[in-house]
Amino acid sequence: MPTAGESNDIVSASNQPAQRSAGLGGRLLTGKVDSVRRLGILLPFLALFIYLSFASSAFATKVNMLNILDQQSATLIIAAAGTLVLVSGGIDLSVGATYAFAGVTAAHFAAQTSPAVAILLGIGAGVLVGVANGLIVTVLRINSLIATLAMAFIVGGVATRVTSGNLLVLFDKPAFGKLAQTQFLTVKTSIWIMVLSVIVLAFVLGRSTAGRYIYAVGGNPRAALLAGVPVKAIRVLPFVISGAAAGLAGVIDTSRVLSAQASTGDVSLTFAVLAGIVVGGTSILGGEGAVWQTVVGVLFIALIDNGYQLQHYNVLYEQITLGVILIAAVSLDSWSRSRE
């Protein structure tokens, strides 16, 4: 007769194959879930691209592709930076207002000083908003959704006060337009700036120590703190980057159209940025996501818009389509997390 200890050993040994099997199955399932989360946007993006290439002869042309990238350059810059915010466990609803504020700041000073000074002050305005957002969230411990929403109202009010509600026009300052309108290898500088910004932000999130800390804080802030991660500083950093990106985007678009207004792109831009990030596969709960996914997500939405225009579809259906896609993306994220 085996003793009680021997019996426990026998039961434990008999359960080991099942435990190994369950562990293997869990790892395989988790791997599949991660793959779906990371690569899920690629298939619909490629399918839509192929469909539009056959459906419209004007779609897969150099002119149309460059127009899409030029129009989406500001959104891509802001969304790439916003990915860092969401991965860290936060959200920034002030990007649209910051974009407009930076644009009117740059336009205001471009009329009085040199283009270089105006550009720096415009981007600096974005950085200032980002720092304020980060400090409010970390020091005052206010939820980032509420804090950045309130900041959007504040910044929007300041921008309106600066412009007195008027459109600032810089048609007599063509030198300021060189930032976005100049071409290099037949591609506008606005696109080159966007590409460079996206590459830098992708490196920061995916390859740098700060990026690893951002993932850690977004995934489990308590564990990150115990591991020696400067949680408060890391939480502030993405907001600063987001503000700087919104400032840069606002300056670029002001340079592109040589005008700025306090209400430009406020709500619509914020929605486009968040939709692109979420559709790309970045989790709204933090700890998961990548800049390249956001780029694909933003471009996927841009292709939908471009397809509706080329095919002359009713734009009301475009809004419905985007709403359904956004719900599907969030549902996929929730489902994949529940299977882990």
C-alpha positions, -999 to +999 in steps of 0.1 A: +000+000+000+014+034-009+017+060+018-003+093+017+028+111+004+034+084-023-003+086-033+000+124-038+032+119-058+014+093-080-016+116-085+007+145-093+027+124-118-005+112-134-017+148-139+016+160-154+008+149-190-026+167-187-010+197-173+017+198-200-011+193-226-031+221-211-001+243-209+008+236-245-027+242-256-029+275-237+004+286-252-008+277-287-041+295-281-023+326-267+000+326-297-030+325-321-047+352-302-016+374-303-012+367-341-048+378-347-043+409-326-011+418-344-019+408-380-057+411-380-057+445-399-034+434-427-058+410-445-087+435-447-063+462-457-048+441-486-083+429-496-096+465-498-065+477-517-068+449-543-106+455-547-101+492-552-073+486-577-097+467-599-128+488-592-112+521-601-085+528-627-077+561-608-070+543-575-036+526-579-019+556-594+011+575-581-009+607-580-037+592-559-013+573-536+007+605-529-025+625-524-037+600-498-003+601-479-002+639-481-038+642-467-031+617-440+003+629-430-009+649-400-032+620-389-004+595-392+020+616-371-005+621-343-018+585-344+017+571-342+024+592-311-010+584-297-001+547-299+024+553-272-003+569-250-027+540-254+000+514-249+010+531-216-026+528-205-038+564-212-058+582-238-054+617-253-086+634-264-069+668-267-049+661-299-074+678-322-075+709-301-037+709-297-033+705-335-054+735-341-037+755-313-003+748-327-015+757-362-028+791-351+002+798-330+025+791-359+004+812-382+002+841-357+040+843-354+047+835-390+030+868-398+054+886-375+087+867-374+106+842-395+092+808-406+117+789-385+107+807-353+070+802-361+075+765-367+094+761-334+068+780-314+040+760-330+056+727-320+065+742-286+028+750-280+021+713-286+048+702-262+035+726-236+000+710-238+015+675-236+035+683-205+004+698-189-016+666-197+011+644-183+014+663-151-024+665-146-028+628-151+002+617-129+004+644-102-033+652-098-042+615-105-071+625-128-082+599-153-066+607-187-099+606-205-113+634-183-080+653-180-074+654-218-111+662-226-109+691-202-076+702-217-092+701-252-118+727-240-091+748-225-068+747-255-097+753-279-107+783-259-072+798-259-068+792-296-102+809-303-090+839-281-057+842-300-075+843-334-107+861-321-125+833-340-111+844-374-092+825-401-055+834-401-043+836-437-006+835-448-009+838-485+015+867-484+041+845-465+050+818-492+082+811-474+063+794-445+047+771-470+080+755-480+079+733-449+051+712-464+049+722-501+085+716-512+091+684-532+120+660-529+121+632-555+086+642-566+073+636-530+061+665-508+081+673-477+050+668-456+051+631-465+088+628-458+084+644-424+055+620-417+076+590-427+106+601-406+083+608-376+067+574-378+100+556-381+114+575-350+082+567-330+082+531-340+118+528-329+111+545-295+082+522-288+095+490-302+133+491-297+142+515-269+143+511-231+116+538-228+094+518-251+098+486-230+089+507-199+058+520-217+046+485-224+054+475-188+035+504-173+005+498-196+004+461-189+008+462-151+019+495-135+022+479-100+046+452-113+065+478-133+069+500-102+082+470-082+106+462-110+121+497-106+104+514-136+099+552-130+062+549-136+052+585-132+079+597-156+070+570-181+033+580-179+042+617-186+065+609-216+038+596-240+017+627-234+046+649-241+054+630-273+017+631-283+015+669-277+047+674-298+033+653-326+000+671-326+020+704-327+041+692-356+011+680-375-007+714-369+023+733-382+026+710-413-010+715-423-009+752-417+022+753-439+004+732-465-027+754-468-012+787-456-040+793-432-052+782-397-083+784-376-090+775-340-118+750-348-099+732-376-100+694-372-109+694-335-134+666-330-130+650-364-093+647-362-094+632-327-119+606-339-098+598-369-067+593-348-083+571-322-102+551-348-069+544-367-051+534-335-079+510-324-087+496-358-049+489-362-051+466-332-037+486-303-056+477-271-076+504-254-067+487-221-030+493-225+001+471-228-005+459-264+000+476-297+026+488-323+031+519-344+031+499-377-003+486-368-016+521-363-001+531-397-020+503-414-052+512-394-051+548-404-044+540-441-072+514-440-097+541-430-082+564-456-087+538-483-123+535-473-128+572-477-109+573-510-129+544-523-162+560-514-151+592-533-138+573-564-169+551-566-193+580-558-210+562-530-232+580-505-209+594-477-236+586-451-228+549-456-191+557-451-199+568-415-219+536-409-190+515-423-165+532-401-187+528-370-191+490-377-154+486-383-146+504-350-170+482-330-156+451-347-120+461-338-129+468-301-148+435-299-119+416-313-096+431-287-120+422-259-125+387-272-088+381-277-081+392-241-108+370-227-092+340-244-058+346-228 
